[in-house]
Amino acid sequence: MSTEPQLPQAARVFVSFVGLLRANSFAIAPEQTTAFLTAIELLGPHDLGDIRQAALATLAPPPERRATFNRLFDLHFRGGEALERDDDGEDDETVRLQEEGRGDEEPLLSDEANDSGLTATRTEALVERRFAQLSATDALRRLAREAPQRLPRRRGHRRMRARRGPFADLRRTLRDSVRSDGEIIRLGHMKRRQRPRKFLLLIDVSGSMKSRTEDNMKLAHALVQAAPNVEVFTFGTRLTRVTRALRLKRREQALSAAAHLVSDWDGGTRIGDALQAFLAVPRFGGYARGAAVVVVSDGLERGEPDALRDAVAKLSRRAWRVSWLTPLATDPNFRPQTEALVAIERFVDDLVDGGSSASIVSHVLALGRRRVA
């Protein structure tokens, strides 16, 4: 019979919250856990606000990770209720593309609900999506393992020592000359450091892409976890930034948070309007400047092709490289046939297969072989 003391039932929910924080890379000492439980006992909290204040005071999350701490707190203690939005469900990271009350839009009838996911629609359909808890595929494991070394890089402004380089290391050269009575025997060299390049991933979550949506979101989570400077947006009839949700370490929790943020799963397709909205928001548009941009979409646009063409042209001038990955390009001899893909072909650097996680991962990792600029 075990003699170890059993944790009281009432305290387990608080201890498990500490375990959740540790699983997401928060440094919590055992003494802080004890202080947290003591604070709960002394406060006799009447609501979650008291528990939150006790957690902030005793577990002391760093200021730069306060937002992640609050999101984990809400997910643990409030579940789905934590992610409900006010009134119209809009926040500063969601841009709606379709205006209400437009006479040229028809309501999505029950027999037009796009159950097959094989056609693109223009009409907005707001739904909630749940992601299955599946093990990581070989492609995702490969991405997590190789992304830190193989993702695109750029030359930074700072310099580092090197055997060969375009810059002279005068400080090192003069210091070494002291050992040889002021005679310069060897000239030191420097080169510019390489830094990770910004990476922007835009994922189509419309009805025509529904068979790929779950795998694409898992891939996005693996990419965010494996490398810095990664931004992820989804688009259908709305444009939503999901980077913050995908920064949660555990994939199930990250995808659950993203599922609550995005409200236009499996709905209409407004690619051109989505990209125009992305570029119109200065904070969002800045993510694309000098970045490797990857758009995962079939290109089945129901909006105006001119809007899509203009948006991709602007994006290509701002980004380092634009890759368009479409499930329609599984054939090595693929040639764009849809009006939208034909319109953007000359503005993208790559128009390649995006029909599987393996093909997407292979292309993403191959981007690092491009010339560093």
N, C-alpha and C positions, 0 to 999 in steps of 0.2 A: 504494500500500500504506500503510495507516494506521500511524503511529508512536506512537499513544497506548498507554500501558501497559495491559495487560489485567488485570482483577481476578482473583486466584486463585480457583479453583473453591471451595475450602474457605471463603473469606471471603464469598462471595456471599450465603449464607443470613443472615449477620449484618448485612450492608449492607442487604439487602432488609427486614430487621426495622426498621431505622432509617427506611426509606422508608415502611413501614406506620405508624410512629408519626407521621411528618410528615403523612401523609394523614389522620390523625385528630387534627390540630391540636396536636400536641406540638412545641414549639420545640426543635429539635436542631441545634446548630451543627456545621460540618464538623470542628472540632477535637474535639468530643465523639465523633463517629464514629471518628476516628483513635484516641482514647483507649480506646474500647470494644474495638476490634480489638487494640490493644496489651495490654489487660488480659486478653483471651482467650488471647493468645499466651503471656503470662507465667504465667497460672494453669495452662495445660494442663488444662482442666477435665475432670473425670471424670464429671460428670452435669449435668443441667439446672439444678440448684440453684446450681452455681458460675457458670453463664452468667447466671442471673437476678441474682445478687449483683453480678457485673461490670456488668451493664446498669444496675442501680439506682445503683451508685456513679459511673458515668461519664456516663450519660444524664440522671440527676438529674430524674426526674419530680416535679412538685409534689405535696405530700402529699394534696391534695384529689382528685387524679386517679390516685392509686396503684392503686386498684381497677381502673380502666380499663386502666392500664399492664399490670397482671398478667394481665388477661383477654386483651389483645392478645398478650402474650408466650406464653400458653398456646395460643391459636389458631394462632400462627405456628409454634411449635416442637413442639407436641404434637398439633395438629389436633383431631379428634373425641375422642381419648383424654382431652383436658383437661377435657371437660365431663361425663365419666362420674361418677356419684354413688355414694356409699357405700351398700352393702347395699340398703336399701329405696328409694334414690333420692330421699329427701326432703331439703329444705333449709328454711331459715327463711323463704323466700319462696314456698313451695308449701304449700297447705293441702289435704289430701285430704278429700273430701266423703263418700265412700262407705266404710263400714266393712266389713272382710272377715268372712266367716263368718255373714252375716245369712241367715236361712232364707228370707226372702221375695224374695231375689234369685236369678235364674237365670243360669247361665253363658252367655256370648255364643257361640252355636254358629256353625260355619262358614257355614251357610246363613242366619244372622241377622246377618251382619257389616256390614249397612247400606251395601252398596257404592254404592247409588244416592244416598245422602245426602238422601233425600226424607222420611224419617221420623225421629222422635225416639225414642231409647231411654233406658232408665234405667241399663243395665249399663255398667260401666267397661271400656274397651278401651284399653290403653296402646300407643301406636304412636309411631314416629319419622317426622317429616315433612320433606321436602326442598322448598325453594322454587326455582322456576325463575328464571334470571337474565334478566329482561325489562327493557326500557327503561321509563323513567317515563312514565306516561300524562299527558294534558293536565290531568286533574283533580289529579294529584299535583303537577305543576308549578305549577298555580294555587294549591294549598294552600301550597306552599313560598314562593311569591312574596307572597301576601296575608295569610298567618296572622299575621306579627308586628304588622300594623296593625289587623287586623279581628277578632282573637279577643277574647272578653269581657274587660273590664277592671273594676277596682273602685277606689273612692276610697281612697287611702292616708292615713296619719296625718300625714305631712310636708306642708308647705305650700310653695307657689312663688308668685313674683310674677305678677300678672295685671292687665290693664286694668280688669276688673270681677271682683268676688268678694265673698263674704260676710264676709271678715275684713279688718281694717285692718292695713296694713303700717306699724306705728309707727316702726320703726327707719329705714326708708327715708324716711318722712315727716319725721321730725325731722332727719335728715341733710340733706334738701333744704331744710328751713326755714332752715338756717344761711346759705344763699346769699341769702336774702331777709330778713336781719336778724331772724330768729326768727318771721317771719310765715308761716303755713301757707297756701300757695297751692293746692296740689293734694294730696289725700289718696291715699296709696298703697293698693293692694288686694292681697290674696292669696287663693289658692284651694288646695284640697287636690290633691296630685298624684294622677294615676291610675296604678295599677300593674296588671300582668297578673294576671288572676284564675286561681286554680288550675283545672286542667282534668283530669278523670278520664275515661278511656276504658276501658270494659269490653267485651271481645270474646268472643262465643260461638264456641267452636271445636268444637262437637259435630258429630255426623255429619250432622244435618239442615242445617248451615250450611257443609258442606265445599266447596261450589261458590264460596263467597264468602270463605273463610278466607284464602287467599293475598293477595287484593286488600286485604282489611281489615288484614292485618299490614303490607303495604307502606304503606298510608295511615297506620297508627299510627307507623311509622318516620319518615315525612315530617313528621308532626305533632310528634314529639319533637324532631326536628332544627330545626324552624322556630320553636319557642316554648319558653320556660322554664316551669317549674311544671306539666309534663305528666306524668301517671302512667298507665301502661297495665297492665291485668290481663287474663288470659284465663281462661275458665271452661268446664268441661264436667262432668266428674266430679271435677275438682280446681280449685283457685283458685291461679293462678300469677302473680306479679309479673314482668313482662318489661321493665320500664323500663330497667334497667341494661344489658341486652343491646341494646336499641334506641338507646341513646346512642352506640353505635359509628357513626362517620360514614359508612362505606361500607355501602350497603344490603345487599349480598350477605353481608358478614360479620355484620352485625347480625341478619339473618333466620336465618342459620346458627346463631348463638348462641342465639337464641330457640327455634329448632327443637329444640335439645338440652335446653333448660330445661323445655319443655312436653312432658308425656308422655301427655296424654289427647286428642290430636288425633283428630277424627272418631269420638269415642266416644259415651257416653251424655249425657243432658241432665239436669242438676239445678240449674236456675237459682235457685230459691228457696234451696236449701241453700248455693249459692255466695255469694249476696248476704248471707245470714245469717252465713256464715263471714267474709266481708269485714268486716262491721260488728262482729264479735266480737273481732277483732284490733285493739287500740287504735291501733297504728301505721298500719294500713291504713285504719281508719275515719277517722283524722285527715285523710287525703288528700281526703275528701269534704266536709269542713266548709267551707262557703262556696264550693264549687267548682261549675263547670259540668260536670255528669255526663252522659255520653253512653253508652248501652247499645246495642250492635249485636247484636241477637238476633232470631230469628223468634218467640220466645215459645212454642215448642212444648215445654212443660214436662211431664215425666213424673213429677215429684214432686208434693207436695201444693200445690194453689193457695193455700191459707191461708198457707203458709210464704213463698211468693213475695209475696203481698199485704202481709204484715206487714213483710217486708224492704224492699219498695219504699216503704211508708209511712214507715218509719224513715229511709230514705235521702232522701226528699223533705223531711223536716223538717231534715235536716242540711245538705243541699246548697242552693246558690243556685238551680239549675234542673236538672231531670231530663228528658232527652230519650230516648225509646225509638225506635230506628230498626230497622224490620223489613222484610225483603224481601217480606212479604205485603202491604205497603201501597203497592204500585206504582200502584194505581188511585186517582185523586183522590177518589173517593167511597168509599174504604175505611172499613169499620166493623169493629171487632174481633169475631171469631166464636169464637176459641178461649177456653176457660175461663180460662186464665192471663191473656190480654190483657184480657179483660173485667174480671177482678179488679183489675188494676192501673191501668186507664184513668183513674180519678179521682185517682190519686196522681202521675201524670206530667204535665209541662207540655206535652210534645209527643209525639205518637204518629204518626210520619211514615215516609216511604219510606226504606229502607236497602238497596235492592236493587242499587245501583251505586255506584261510587266517586264519580261526579259528583254524585249526589243527597246522599251523605253529606258531601262537601266543601261543597256549597252550604248545607246546614243548619248545619254547624259555623261557617262564615264569617258566616252570618246571625245567629248568637247574639250577636255583638258589637254588633248594633243595639239589643239590649234595654237597658232603662234601667239606668244605672250606679248601684249602691247601695253 
